């Protein structure tokens, strides 16, 4: 059984859908979703239950919702004789461990921010049979803080072949007009959330434009970007920033860009970074916890200094961004200026650009579907043998 709150958008949802499709070829997989409203990920052919118990408001309503979900999932585990249950994200993890029947329970920790919820992590890590995280740094930190029975780090899967195929598709006419205009395009992808630090990106690109006035910015993802539109206008680049909204095929848009930029304050494992590399985009990323260093450098331990710039094996790592949301168009941090310098250098230096373009394509192959399936399969067989 795979358990996930929704399948609308986002990294953990995408990984859950991919896991369901892959494992369904070899195991009897049952997918449980709290609410399928807005579902965009393809899980056709996978046995699925929609609990129709989506998020609710109010403390009492939330607590009642947890117990309703637990009862429903425990009943399903009994009826289906589930041997192993794997959940994705904090709310699904809680339901999974509380609904334990005779199954081996895995909880998936997909974002480093989840480690800040100490009480929830102590409870779920203490009850789970295995904690699965998506980076080695996160696994080490979970082991140190919460002492789970077993742990594993499994990198998120990336369907390189499918991404390559979809990247060749056409894009909407309104987007084509944007690409047709003179200038190179910096792109980033993710929902509108402060953790993504998109104000850093808008400001950094505005600094790049002082040297390269034609540079444009595209942000792909759902959310209300009105404050960012205003910031872009205040910085004199309103017409040169495109907010596409959520896209069922973002890869065709990625393919038309020139550089991928990641300005997050924290990540679990940045799927979008791998996807951008798969279409051949060189990358500049903040060296945030967790994922970018492990993706962009073979010996990620060499990149521990969060204040330095590293021209890593497969991309450029810059210092971690500090400070909360800052929409002041007149204020630029040292980290934003440094990020802008690295973006500008990559766009201007043809040799450096080709080097990281080739390196990006090569590195993406290490995160393919077969490698992921093999790792998951080995863990399943190991845990079911010792059950």
MOJOFEN-V381871 format. One record per pair of residues at least 24 apart in sequence whose ideal C-beta (glycine too) atoms are under 10 Angstrom apart, sorted by sequence separation. I is the first residue (numbers start at 1). J is the second residue. If there is no record, write none. Layout:
I|J  I|J
//
This chain:
7|31  17|41  18|42  19|43  21|45  49|73  70|94  71|95  74|98  75|99  77|101  78|102  90|114  104|128  105|129  106|130  107|131  108|132  109|133  110|134  114|138  121|145  122|146  124|148  125|149  184|208  213|237  216|240  217|241  218|242  219|243  220|244  221|245  222|246  251|275  254|278  255|279  257|281  258|282  259|283  260|284  261|285  262|286  264|288  265|289  266|290  267|291  293|317  318|342  8|33  16|41  17|42  18|43  20|45  21|46  51|76  66|91  69|94  70|95  73|98  74|99  76|101  77|102  78|103  89|114  98|123  104|129  105|130  106|131  107|132  108|133  109|134  110|135  112|137  121|146  122|147  196|221  198|223  202|227  206|231  215|240  216|241  217|242  218|243  219|244  220|245  221|246  222|247  250|275  251|276  254|279  255|280  259|284  260|285  261|286  262|287  263|288  264|289  266|291  267|292  269|294  270|295  284|309  287|312  292|317  317|342  318|343  7|33  13|39  14|40  15|41  17|43  20|46  65|91  69|95  70|96  73|99  74|100  75|101  77|103  94|120  97|123  98|124  103|129  104|130  105|131  106|132  107|133  108|134  109|135  112|138  115|141  125|151  183|209  202|228  206|232  209|235  214|240  216|242  217|243  218|244  219|245  220|246  221|247  250|276  253|279  254|280  255|281  262|288  269|295  292|318  316|342  1|28  2|29  3|30  4|31  5|32  6|33  7|34  8|35  13|40  14|41  16|43  19|46  20|47  49|76  68|95  69|96  70|97  71|98  72|99  73|100  74|101  90|117  93|120  97|124  100|127  111|138  115|142  118|145  121|148  192|219  196|223  198|225  201|228  202|229  205|232  209|236  213|240  220|247  251|278  252|279  254|281  264|291  285|312  307|334  316|343  1|29  2|30  3|31  4|32  5|33  6|34  7|35  8|36  13|41  20|48  66|94  67|95  70|98  71|99  73|101  77|105  93|121  96|124  97|125  100|128  110|138  114|142  118|146  184|212  193|221  199|227  203|231  206|234  207|235  209|237  251|279  264|292  267|295  292|320  307|335  1|30  2|31  3|32  4|33  5|34  6|35  7|36  8|37  9|38  17|46  62|91  66|95  69|98  70|99  74|103  91|120  94|123  95|124  97|126  98|127  100|129  109|138  112|141  183|212  185|214  186|215  187|216  188|217  189|218  190|219  191|220  192|221  193|222  198|227  199|228  202|231  203|232  206|235  221|250  250|279  262|291  283|312  287|316  288|317  306|335  309|338  316|345  1|31  2|32  3|33  4|34  5|35  6|36  7|37  8|38  9|39  10|40  65|95  69|99  70|100  90|120  93|123  94|124  97|127  109|139  112|142  115|145  183|213  184|214  185|215  186|216  187|217  188|218  189|219  190|220  191|221  192|222  193|223  198|228  202|232  205|235  206|236  220|250  262|292  285|315  287|317  288|318  308|338  309|339  316|346  1|32  2|33  3|34  6|37  7|38  8|39  9|40  10|41  34|65  49|80  67|98  90|121  93|124  96|127  97|128  115|146  182|213  183|214  184|215  185|216  186|217  187|218  188|219  189|220  190|221  191|222  192|223  206|237  209|240  220|251  283|314  284|315  285|316  286|317  287|318  288|319  289|320  307|338  311|342  315|346  6|38  7|39  8|40  9|41  66|98  92|124  93|125  96|128  97|129  109|141  182|214  183|215  184|216  185|217  186|218  187|219  188|220  189|221  190|222  191|223  192|224  199|231  202|234  203|235  205|237  282|314  283|315  284|316  285|317  286|318  287|319  288|320  309|341  6|39  7|40  8|41  47|80  94|127  109|142  181|214  183|216  185|218  186|219  187|220  188|221  190|223  192|225  198|231  202|235  220|253  262|295  282|315  283|316  284|317  285|318  286|319  287|320  288|321  309|342  6|40  7|41  34|68  90|124  93|127  182|216  192|226  206|240  220|254  262|296  281|315  282|316  283|317  284|318  286|320  287|321  311|345  6|41  7|42  34|69  93|128  181|216  192|227  202|237  205|240  206|241  218|253  286|321  311|346  7|43  55|91  192|228  205|241  218|254  309|345  316|352  4|41  32|69  87|124  109|146  179|216  220|257  277|314  34|72  93|131  178|216  218|256  277|315  4|43  34|73  109|148  179|218  202|241  218|257  276|315  32|72  178|218  201|241  217|257  316|356  2|43  7|48  32|73  87|128  107|148  216|257  311|352  314|355  315|356  53|95  109|151  216|258  219|261  273|315  314|356  7|50  85|128  175|218  215|258  313|356  2|46  32|76  51|95  85|129  86|130  88|132  106|150  215|259  217|261  311|355  312|356  314|358  315|359  32|77  84|129  87|132  198|243  311|356  314|359  315|360  1|47  2|48  3|49  5|51  30|76  84|130  86|132  104|150  106|152  108|154  110|156  313|359  314|360  30|77  312|359  314|361  1|49  3|51  5|53  6|54  32|80  314|362  315|363  5|54  6|55  30|79  286|335  313|362  314|363  5|55  30|80  32|82  313|363  314|364  192|243  208|259  221|272  312|363  28|80  30|82  220|272  286|338  314|366  28|81  32|85  192|245  208|261  262|315  286|339  28|82  266|320  285|339  28|83  30|85  32|87  185|240  186|241  187|242  189|244  191|246  260|315  261|316  262|317  263|318  265|320  266|321  284|339  27|83  205|261  262|318  264|320  265|321  284|340  27|84  29|86  34|91  183|240  185|242  187|244  189|246  204|261  259|316  261|318  264|321  265|322  284|341  285|342  34|92  181|239  189|247  263|321  265|323  284|342  33|92  181|240  204|263  265|324  284|343  32|92  201|261  203|263  265|325  284|344  296|356  23|84  34|95  178|239  189|250  200|261  201|262  202|263  284|345  178|240  189|251  201|263  284|346  23|86  32|95  178|241  179|242  187|250  198|261  200|263  201|264  283|346  284|347  296|359  5|69  32|96  178|242  189|253  199|263  200|264  282|346  296|360  177|242  189|254  197|262  198|263  200|265  282|347  295|360  298|363  3|69  20|86  178|244  187|253  196|262  197|263  198|264  297|363  19|86  32|99  175|242  187|254  196|263  197|264  296|363  174|242  185|253  187|255  189|257  196|264  197|265  295|363  298|366  19|88  175|244  185|254  187|256  188|257  195|264  196|265  197|266  295|364  3|73  16|86  174|244  187|257  194|264  195|265  196|266  282|352  16|87  17|88  185|256  186|257  187|258  188|259  189|260  193|264  194|265  195|266  196|267  282|353  295|366  1|73  16|88  172|244  175|247  185|257  186|258  187|259  188|260  189|261  190|262  193|265  195|267  263|335  282|354  284|356  295|367  3|76  15|88  16|89  171|244  184|257  185|258  186|259  187|260  188|261  189|262  190|263  263|336  282|355  283|356  3|77  14|88  179|253  184|258  185|259  186|260  187|261  188|262  190|264  282|356  283|357  1|76  12|87  13|88  172|247  178|253  183|258  184|259  186|261  188|263  281|356  282|357  1|77  12|88  13|89  16|92  171|247  180|256  188|264  196|272  263|339  280|356  281|357  282|358  283|359  11|88  12|89  175|252  179|256  190|267  262|339  280|357  282|359  283|360  10|88  11|89  12|90  171|249  175|253  178|256  179|257  261|339  280|358  282|360  1|80  10|89  170|249  171|250  277|356  281|360  282|361  12|92  169|249  172|252  176|256  190|270  204|284  277|357  280|360  281|361  283|363  1|82  171|252  172|253  175|256  189|270  190|271  261|342  279|360  280|361  1|83  2|84  3|85  4|86  5|87  113|195  166|248  167|249  169|251  170|252  171|253  189|271  190|272  261|343  277|359  278|360  279|361  1|84  2|85  3|86  4|87  5|88  6|89  112|195  166|249  167|250  168|251  169|252  189|272  259|342  277|360  278|361  281|364  1|85  2|86  3|87  4|88  5|89  111|195  166|250  167|251  168|252  169|253  171|255  188|272  189|273  259|343  276|360  277|361  280|364  1|86  2|87  3|88  4|89  5|90  6|91  166|251  167|252  171|256  187|272  188|273  201|286  261|346  277|362  278|363  279|364  1|87  2|88  3|89  5|91  6|92  163|249  165|251  166|252  167|253  169|255  189|275  200|286  274|360  277|363  278|364  4|91  5|92  163|250  164|251  167|254  168|255  189|276  259|346  273|360  277|364  278|365  3|91  4|92  163|251  166|254  167|255  188|276  258|346  259|347  276|364  277|365  3|92  19|108  162|251  166|255  167|256  187|276  197|286  258|347  274|363  275|364  278|367  2|92  3|93  5|95  273|363  274|364  277|367  278|368  163|254  164|255  197|288  273|364  3|95  16|108  163|255  274|366  275|367  3|96  15|108  195|288  234|327  236|329  274|367  2|96  16|110  187|281  234|328  235|329  259|353  273|367  274|368  1|96  15|110  186|281  231|326  234|329  235|330  258|353  3|99  12|108  185|281  231|327  233|329  234|330  271|367  12|109  13|110  188|285  230|327  231|328  232|329  259|356  1|99  12|110  186|284  227|325  231|329  259|357  269|367  11|110  12|111  228|327  230|329  258|357  10|110  11|111  227|327  260|360  10|111  1|103  3|105  3|106  1|105  2|106  3|107  4|108  3|108  2|108  167|275  166|275  163|274  167|278  168|279  156|268  163|275  167|279  156|269  158|271  163|276  166|279  167|280  155|269  156|270  157|271  160|274  163|277  164|278  204|318  154|269  156|271  158|273  160|275  163|278  164|279  153|269  155|271  158|274  159|275  162|278  163|279  164|280  157|274  158|275  160|277  161|278  204|321  156|274  160|278  15|134  155|274  158|277  159|278  160|279  158|278  201|321  200|321  12|134  199|321  11|134  197|320  200|323  203|326  206|329  197|321  199|323  203|327  199|324  200|325  202|327  203|328  207|332  197|323  199|325  200|326  203|329  206|332  197|324  198|325  199|326  202|329  197|325  199|327  203|331  204|332  215|343  138|267  197|326  199|328  203|332  204|333  207|336  211|340  215|344  138|268  194|324  199|329  203|333  206|336  207|337  210|340  211|341  138|269  194|325  204|335  205|336  207|338  208|339  209|340  212|343  135|267  200|332  204|336  207|339  208|340  211|343  212|344  215|347  134|267  135|268  200|333  203|336  204|337  207|340  208|341  211|344  134|268  135|269  202|336  203|337  204|338  205|339  206|340  207|341  208|342  210|344  211|345  19|154  22|157  133|268  134|269  135|270  156|291  200|335  201|336  204|339  205|340  208|343  209|344  212|347  21|157  133|269  134|270  155|291  200|336  203|339  204|340  207|343  208|344  211|347  212|348  19|156  22|159  134|271  153|290  199|336  203|340  204|341  207|344  208|345  211|348  18|156  19|157  21|159  197|335  201|339  204|342  205|343  208|346  15|154  18|157  155|294  197|336  200|339  201|340  204|343  205|344  208|347  15|155  18|158  155|295  200|340  204|344  208|348  15|156  18|159  153|294  14|156  15|157  197|339  201|343  14|157  15|158  12|156  14|158  18|162  11|156  14|159  141|289  141|290  116|266  140|290  115|266  138|289  139|290  112|264  113|265  114|266  137|289  138|290  112|265  113|266  137|290  138|291  112|266  113|267  114|268  135|289  136|290  137|291  111|266  112|267  113|268  135|290  111|267  112|268  134|290  135|291  137|293  138|294  110|267  111|268  112|269  133|290  134|291  135|292  137|294  186|343  110|268  111|269  135|293  136|294  109|268  110|269  135|294  184|343  108|268  134|294  135|295  186|346  110|271  186|347  184|346  185|347  137|300  184|347  136|300  137|301  183|347  184|348  135|300  136|301  137|304  184|353  115|289  115|290  112|288  113|289  112|289  111|289  112|290  11|190  89|268  111|290  112|291  10|190  11|191  111|291  9|190  10|191  9|191  40|222  8|191  10|193  38|222  164|361  164|364  160|361  163|364  160|364  160|365  40|246  42|248  158|364  160|366  40|247  41|248  158|365  160|367  161|368  162|369  38|246  40|248  158|366  159|367  160|368  161|369  158|367  159|368  160|369  157|367  158|368  159|369  160|370  10|221  155|366  156|367  157|368  158|369  9|221  10|222  155|367  157|369  9|222  157|370  158|371  159|372  8|222  9|223  157|371  158|372  157|372  155|371  156|372  157|373  154|371  155|372  154|372  157|375  157|376  155|375  154|375  153|375  154|376  152|375  152|376  154|378  154|379  152|378  152|379  150|379  152|382  152|383  150|382  150|383  10|246  150|386  9|246  8|246  9|247  9|248  132|375  132|376  132|379  130|379  130|382  15|268  18|271  130|383  15|269  129|383  11|267  12|268  15|271  11|268  12|269  14|271  129|386  11|269  14|272  129|387  11|270  12|271  11|271  10|271  11|272  14|275  106|376  106|379  106|380  104|380  106|383  105|383  104|383  11|291  104|384  104|386  104|387  103|387  102|387  86|376  86|379  86|380  84|379  84|380  83|380  84|383  83|383  84|384  83|384  84|387  83|387  22|369  26|373  21|369  22|370  25|373  22|372  23|373  26|376  27|377  18|369  22|373  26|377  19|372  23|376  27|380  18|372  19|373  22|376  23|377  26|380  18|373  22|377  15|372  19|376  23|380
//
